[in-house]
Amino acid sequence: MALEMPPAVYTRLMVDLDSSRGYPLWIPESHSSLPADYHRMGLKMGDIGVVTKARDFDVFFNICSEENHPIHHPDGVPSNFKQVILNDRDLIYRSSIDPKGKILKTQSVTQEMLQGSGGLGGNLAASTSIGAALSYEFSPSSSEGAILVLPEGASMTDLVDDHELSELAKKNGQLGITLRTSTSDIHQ
């Protein structure tokens, strides 16, 4: 059996931990070639792309953005691209599904707050508001483990009804793959 690479182990363990959180990216940062708003806001509803071997998300285009949006350059959009316009009533936005400092970890990892770091019981939210730093030590009890620390917490946006968007994303996504000049990182 081939040795599983760390990004694949992380993805598998985090999906097993809580699959309702979506796909766990090993590299959650946006590609440097994307427009500045992607670096500030992260992935957006309607992004079409692939998860690469490095377990980051390579955005091809956004089905909810206008055809001339900067995200679509240099590759453009499929020839039959159709923008999906979403209204506020189409979305459910949850601003704080996880508090600042939330730590998600597999059972094989123990967490200990180091001495002198405060007594906040694993909640880093208070440290950010008072400016104090907390320190943790994580220890594995097996050869595999995964940890995700959310220093800014987490928010989530869901569609009320995802049928139309899913169908158009599938159709446009298949065409989007042919627009790319480098598909060597595509996982199928």
N, C-alpha and C positions, 0 to 999 in steps of 0.2 A: 504494500500500500504506500502511495506517495505521501510525503510529508505535506500537510496542509499549511499554506502560508498564513501568517498572522491576520491579514485583512479578512480572509475567508473564515478563520476561526472566530474572529470578533463578530462578523456578520451573523454566523450561525448561532453563536451563543446569545447575542442580543435579541435575535428574532425569537429564540426559545424563551427568553426571559419575559418578553412582552411584545407580541406581534402586532398589537393594536397601535403601536407608536410609528408604524411605517417601516421603511427600509433603513436599517442603520448603516450610514456611510462611514467608512474608515477615515476618509478625508472630507469633512463637511464644508470646507471653505470653497467658495466659488473659484472657477478658473480665472487666472489673471487677465485673460483675453476678453472677459465679459464686461459689459458696461458697469460703471461705478455703482449704480443703484443695486446691482446684484451683489456687490460686495457688502453693502450696507444692510440690505434686506434679506439676502439669501434666496433660495429657490422660491418660485412663485407658482400659484395655481395656474395650470395650463402649460407648464414647461414640458417639452418633448425632448427626449434624449436617451442616453444609455448609461448604465452603470458600467464603469471600466474595470479592468483587471485590478487596478489599484483601489477599487471600491470608492471612487468619487463619482459624481454625476456630471457627465458632459452634456450640456444643454445645446440642442440643435436650434430650436426656435421655441416660441411661446404661442400657443394656439389662441390665447386670449389677448394678445397684443396686436396692434395694427401691423399690416404687412411691411411698412417702412420703419418699424421700431429698430433701434440700434442692436438689439439682441440677435436679430436675424442676419447680421452682416458678419463675415463676408459671404457666407454660403446661401443666404436668401431663404426663401420658403418654397415648399412644393408648388408646382404650377397650378394645382387645383386647391390651393390653400383657402380655407374659409375661416375667418375669425369668429370665435365664440365670444359674445358679449355677456358678461355676468353682471348682475345687479346685486346690491347689498342683500336683497331678500333671497338670493340664490346661495348665499354663504352663511355659515355658522362660524363665528370667530370666537375663540376662547383665548383670552389674553394671558392667562397664567395657569396652564395645566400643571406646571411644576414651578415651585418657588425658586428664587435665586439660590444657588448652591446645592441643588438637588443632586444626589449621587445615586446612580443606578449601577448595580453590580450583580454578578452571578453569585450563587451560593458558595462557590468554591473560593471566593475572595472575602477575607475578613478586613474590617475597617476599624482603625483605632485612632482616636484623636490624640495627638502628641501633647505632652505636658506643657503648660504655659500658653496653650492656644485658646483658652477660654472654655467655658462649659456649656456650649450651645447644643450639645447632643446631636451633632451631625447636620445641623441646619446652618448653612453659610449665609443665609439671608441677613441675619443680624450683623455679621461681620462687614458686609458691604455698606450697611447704613451707618455704622459707627467707625468704619475705617480700619478696624483691627483685622489681622490676617489669622486664619485658622490653618493648622497643618494636620494632615492625616497621613497615616501610614497604611498601605494596603499590602496584605500578605496572601499569597495563593496557597490553597491546601491541595491542589492537584496541578497537573501539567497544563491545564487550560483554565482561563478565566477572562472576564471582560469587565471593564469599568468605563462608565461615562459620567463625567462631572459637568453639570450645567451651571456655570458661574452666573449666567444671566437668566437662568430659569428657561422655561419653554412656553411657547404659544402654539396654537394649532388653528388652522382654517380648514373646514370641511364643506363639501357641497351638500345642499339639501337633497338634490336629486342628481346623481352623477351619470345617468344613462347617456344623455346626449353628448356630454363632454367625453365620456369614455369611448363612445363609438367614433367620434371625430378624431380623437387622439390616436386611436388605433389606425384609422385610415391615413391620417397625416403623418403619423410616426413611421409607418412602413415606407412612405415616400421620402420622408426626411432622411432615412438611413442612406438612400441612394445619393443624396446631396453631398454627403461627407466624402472627403477625399481619403481620409484615413479611418478605416473601420476595424483595424487590427485589435482594438481593445474591446470590441463588442462581445458581450456574453449572451449566448442564446440558449 
